[in-house]
C-alpha cells in the first residue's frame, strides 16, 4: 500500500506565480493540492525544501522523503508541497527568501493561516527553514530541519566556522517556534559540537528540540551512511524510527491549535 502511494505521490504539479519580492515558487504537491481542500483554514501545509549544490542547480526534482510521505498517508488534513530552487546563484540567506515566498503564496492566494504551516528542510533547505521562521515567521506552526547546514563541506575555514557559529547563535536567540532539529555524528558538513548549548540559548522556544544521533544510531536507521550521515533522512528506516515520536506530535500540535481557533470563533 505504502509503495503504491509513494509511486503515485507528486500527482499534482504546481508552478506558482512569482511573488512581488522576485523569488519564484516552484514545486509539486504530493497528492492533493491546497485548492482541492474544502477549507484551507483547517488544512495543515508542509513546505519541504531540499539541500543545495551549484553542480546540481537546474536539475533538482521535487522529491518526497519517506518520513514526509508517512505524514501524508497518516493525516488526511495534511498537504505536502515539495519546493525546488533551481538556480546556481544562491547565498546562504537566500534559501530563506525562497521559502518565505512560498509561505506568502499559501497565505495570500490560498488563505492558509501561518500557524497551519510547518517548514521542513534538508541541509540548506533546513537552514533556510530555520532562518525563515526565526527572522520572519515566529508564529509559524513549526519547523523540522534535517542536518541544517549551508556553509560547504568540512573542513571549514576559520572565517566560515565563525560565520556558522554566529548564525546558529542568532537562530537560537530569535527562535520562538516549536520544532525538531536532527543532527548527526559523522556528517561531512558540520560537527555535532556546532549545536552544543543551542537549547539553553533558545530559552524562548521551549518546544524546539534537537535530536542528536550518534554514529551507531545513524547506522541503525541508515546502514548506507557509514561514510557520510548527511542524507540519513532519505532512508525509509529513518522515517519508521522517528515519524511517530517526532513529526506526528508536531502535526497534532498544529491541529489542536486549529481546532481551538475554530472553537473560539464558534
C-alpha positions as CSV (number, residue, x, y, z in Angstrom):
1,X,0.0,0.0,0.0
2,X,2.7,2.4,1.0
3,X,4.9,1.6,-2.0
4,X,1.9,2.2,-4.2
5,X,1.2,5.6,-2.6
6,X,4.8,6.5,-2.9
7,X,4.8,5.8,-6.6
8,X,1.7,7.9,-7.1
9,X,2.9,10.7,-4.9
10,X,3.5,14.1,-6.6
11,X,0.3,13.8,-8.5
12,X,-0.4,17.5,-8.9
13,X,2.3,19.7,-10.3
14,X,2.4,23.3,-9.4
15,X,4.3,26.3,-10.6
16,X,3.1,29.3,-8.6
17,X,3.5,32.8,-9.9
18,X,6.5,34.8,-8.8
19,X,5.9,37.0,-5.8
20,X,6.4,40.7,-5.6
21,X,9.8,40.1,-4.0
22,X,11.0,38.4,-7.2
23,X,11.5,34.8,-5.9
24,X,9.6,32.3,-7.9
25,X,7.8,29.4,-6.1
26,X,8.1,26.2,-8.0
27,X,7.5,22.6,-7.0
28,X,4.9,19.8,-6.7
29,X,2.3,18.6,-4.3
30,X,2.5,15.1,-3.0
31,X,-1.1,14.1,-3.5
32,X,-4.0,16.6,-3.3
33,X,-3.2,20.4,-3.5
34,X,-4.5,23.1,-1.2
35,X,-7.0,24.0,-3.9
36,X,-8.5,20.5,-3.5
37,X,-9.4,21.1,0.1
38,X,-12.8,22.3,1.2
39,X,-11.4,24.6,3.9
40,X,-7.8,25.8,3.6
41,X,-8.1,27.4,7.1
42,X,-8.3,23.8,8.5
43,X,-5.5,22.4,6.2
44,X,-2.0,21.8,7.5
45,X,0.6,22.6,4.9
46,X,4.1,21.1,5.0
47,X,6.6,23.1,2.8
48,X,9.6,20.9,2.1
49,X,12.9,22.2,0.7
50,X,15.8,20.1,-0.4
51,X,19.5,20.7,0.0
52,X,21.6,22.6,-2.5
53,X,24.7,22.3,-4.6
54,X,25.8,24.5,-7.5
55,X,26.7,21.4,-9.5
56,X,23.1,20.2,-9.4
57,X,21.4,23.5,-9.9
58,X,18.9,23.4,-12.7
59,X,18.3,19.7,-12.3
60,X,16.5,19.4,-8.9
61,X,13.3,17.4,-8.8
62,X,10.5,17.9,-6.3
63,X,11.1,14.6,-4.3
64,X,9.4,13.5,-1.1
65,X,11.5,12.0,1.8
66,X,9.9,8.8,3.3
67,X,9.3,10.4,6.6
68,X,7.1,13.1,4.9
69,X,5.3,10.5,2.8
70,X,4.2,8.9,6.1
71,X,2.8,12.3,7.2
72,X,0.6,12.5,4.0
73,X,-0.6,8.9,4.4
74,X,-1.5,9.2,8.1
75,X,-3.1,12.7,8.0
76,X,-6.0,13.5,5.6
77,X,-5.8,17.1,6.5
78,X,-2.1,17.4,5.6
79,X,-0.9,18.8,2.3
80,X,2.8,18.4,1.3
81,X,4.4,20.9,-1.1
82,X,7.9,19.9,-2.3
83,X,9.6,23.2,-3.3
84,X,12.6,23.4,-5.7
85,X,15.1,26.2,-6.0
86,X,16.8,25.6,-9.4
87,X,19.3,28.4,-9.6
88,X,23.1,28.3,-9.3
89,X,23.4,31.6,-7.5
90,X,22.1,31.3,-4.0
91,X,23.7,32.8,-0.9
92,X,23.0,31.0,2.3
93,X,20.5,33.6,3.4
94,X,18.5,33.4,0.1
95,X,17.2,29.9,0.8
96,X,15.1,31.5,3.4
97,X,13.9,34.1,0.9
98,X,12.6,31.4,-1.4
99,X,10.8,29.7,1.4
100,X,9.2,32.9,2.6
101,X,7.9,33.4,-1.0
102,X,6.2,30.0,-0.8
103,X,4.7,30.9,2.6
104,X,3.3,34.1,1.3
105,X,1.7,32.3,-1.7
106,X,-0.1,29.9,0.5
107,X,-1.2,32.6,2.9
108,X,-2.3,35.2,0.3
109,X,-3.6,33.1,-2.5
110,X,-5.0,30.1,-0.7
111,X,-5.9,31.6,2.6
112,X,-3.8,29.2,4.7
113,X,-3.1,30.7,8.2
114,X,0.6,31.0,9.1
115,X,0.1,28.8,12.2
116,X,-1.1,26.0,9.9
117,X,2.3,25.9,8.1
118,X,5.2,23.6,9.0
119,X,8.5,24.3,7.3
120,X,10.6,21.3,6.6
121,X,14.0,21.2,5.1
122,X,17.2,19.1,4.5
123,X,20.7,20.7,4.6
124,X,20.5,24.2,3.0
125,X,16.7,23.7,2.9
126,X,16.7,23.1,6.7
127,X,19.0,26.1,7.3
128,X,16.6,28.3,5.2
129,X,13.6,26.9,7.0
130,X,15.1,27.8,10.4
131,X,16.0,31.3,9.1
132,X,12.6,32.0,7.7
133,X,11.0,31.0,11.0
134,X,13.5,32.8,13.2
135,X,13.7,36.1,11.3
136,X,10.3,36.4,9.6
137,X,7.7,34.0,10.8
138,X,8.0,33.3,14.6
139,X,4.3,32.3,14.7
140,X,4.7,29.5,12.1
141,X,3.2,26.2,13.1
142,X,6.6,24.5,13.4
143,X,10.0,23.7,11.8
144,X,11.6,20.3,11.1
145,X,15.2,20.6,10.0
146,X,17.3,17.7,8.9
147,X,21.1,18.3,9.1
148,X,20.7,22.1,8.7
149,X,23.9,23.4,7.1
150,X,24.7,25.8,4.3
151,X,28.4,26.5,4.7
152,X,30.0,23.9,2.5
153,X,31.7,20.7,3.4
154,X,34.3,20.2,6.2
155,X,36.9,21.3,6.9
156,X,35.7,24.9,7.2
157,X,38.0,27.8,7.2
158,X,38.2,29.9,10.3
159,X,36.1,32.6,8.7
160,X,33.3,30.1,7.6
161,X,33.4,28.4,11.0
162,X,33.0,31.7,12.8
163,X,30.1,32.6,10.4
164,X,28.4,29.3,11.1
165,X,28.8,29.7,14.9
166,X,27.4,33.2,14.7
167,X,24.5,32.1,12.5
168,X,23.5,29.3,14.9
169,X,23.7,31.7,17.9
170,X,21.4,34.1,16.0
171,X,18.9,31.4,15.3
172,X,18.9,30.3,19.0
173,X,18.4,33.9,20.1
174,X,15.5,34.6,17.8
175,X,13.7,31.3,17.8
176,X,10.1,31.3,19.1
177,X,8.6,28.4,17.3
178,X,8.2,24.7,18.0
179,X,10.1,22.1,16.1
180,X,12.8,19.5,15.8
181,X,16.4,19.8,14.5
182,X,18.0,16.5,13.6
183,X,21.8,16.5,13.6
184,X,24.1,13.5,13.1
185,X,27.6,12.4,14.0
186,X,29.9,11.8,11.0
187,X,28.2,14.4,8.9
188,X,30.5,15.9,6.3
189,X,29.0,19.4,6.5
190,X,29.2,20.2,10.3
191,X,30.2,18.9,13.7
192,X,27.7,17.8,16.3
193,X,29.5,20.3,18.7
194,X,28.3,23.1,16.5
195,X,24.9,22.7,18.2
196,X,26.2,22.5,21.8
197,X,24.3,24.9,24.1
198,X,21.7,25.7,21.5
199,X,18.7,24.7,23.7
200,X,20.0,26.8,26.5
201,X,20.3,29.9,24.3
202,X,16.9,29.2,22.7
203,X,15.1,29.7,26.0
204,X,12.1,31.4,24.3
205,X,11.4,28.3,22.2
206,X,10.9,25.6,24.9
207,X,9.2,23.3,22.3
208,X,12.1,23.5,19.9
209,X,14.3,20.4,20.5
210,X,17.5,19.0,19.0
211,X,17.7,15.3,18.2
212,X,21.4,14.3,18.2
213,X,22.1,10.9,16.5
214,X,25.4,9.2,17.4
215,X,27.1,7.2,14.7
216,X,25.7,3.9,15.9
217,X,22.1,5.2,15.8
218,X,22.7,6.7,12.3
219,X,23.8,3.3,11.0
220,X,20.7,1.7,12.5
221,X,18.4,4.0,10.6
222,X,20.6,4.4,7.5
223,X,23.1,1.5,7.0
224,X,24.4,3.1,3.8
225,X,25.5,6.2,5.8
226,X,28.8,4.7,7.0
227,X,30.9,7.3,5.1
228,X,28.6,10.3,5.5
229,X,25.4,10.6,7.5
230,X,24.3,13.8,5.8
231,X,21.4,12.2,3.9
232,X,20.2,9.8,6.6
233,X,16.6,11.0,6.5
234,X,16.2,9.6,2.9
235,X,16.3,6.1,4.3
236,X,12.8,4.6,5.0
237,X,14.1,3.2,8.3
238,X,14.7,6.8,9.4
239,X,11.1,7.6,8.9
240,X,9.9,4.5,10.6
241,X,12.2,5.3,13.6
242,X,11.2,9.0,14.1
243,X,7.9,9.7,12.4
244,X,5.5,8.7,15.2
245,X,7.6,10.1,18.0
246,X,8.8,13.3,16.4
247,X,6.9,14.5,13.4
248,X,3.4,13.3,14.2
249,X,3.3,15.1,17.6
250,X,4.2,18.4,15.8
251,X,1.4,17.9,13.3
252,X,-1.0,17.1,16.2
253,X,0.0,20.3,17.9
254,X,-0.8,22.3,14.9
255,X,-4.1,20.5,14.5
256,X,-5.0,21.2,18.2
257,X,-4.4,25.0,17.6
258,X,-6.6,24.9,14.5
259,X,-9.4,23.3,16.5
260,X,-9.0,25.7,19.3
261,X,-9.2,28.6,16.9
262,X,-12.3,27.2,15.2
263,X,-14.0,26.6,18.6
264,X,-13.2,30.2,19.7
265,X,-14.8,31.6,16.5
266,X,-17.8,29.4,17.1
